[in-house]
Amino acid sequence: MTVKLDRHEKGILAALQDNARLTMQELGDAVGLSASPCWRRVRSMEEVGVIRRYTVQLDPRKLGLTECVFAHVTLERHKENAVEQFETAIAAMPEVLECFAVTGEADYLLRIVVPSTQDYGRFLSERIFAIPAVSHVKSSVTLKEVKFETRLPLSHLE
């Protein structure tokens, strides 16, 4: 379900994507509203799930998580409850930042961060291959981050 947003709400979202620590007064000033109507619009967008949560972006390298690996995971088709078991196990792994069910040769694409390739090897052996439904993993270790963006494009909204 796509939510209809007016220009003030689009402005609020754009401003919050750049800096979620803005006060309601600062946010209102940025979009041409006073603090109270701005707060009501933010609250409404939180309630309908447009705004999921407020977070901080950490630098993984400065925290020792220097390796980013994309893992293409294939599940065994004949295992009962394979999808549910896999998704439950993955949800509990903090190293897995993102998990998508995908089309193509693999069933899932995972983005994983670890301190080193050796740690990734252990992670595969001890965590991923410990999931009974996993049949195959094809990994791509990143060489360089070319673009990383968390802001969603809003220009397509009416």
Secondary structure, DSSP 8 states (H G I E B T S, - for coil): ------HHHHHHHHHHHH-TT--HHHHHHHHT--HHHHHHHHHHHHHTTSS--------TGGGT--EEEEEEEEE-TTSTTHHHHHHHHHHT-TTEEEEEE-SSS-SEEEEEEES-HHHHHHHIIIIITTSTTEEEEEEEE-S-----------TT--
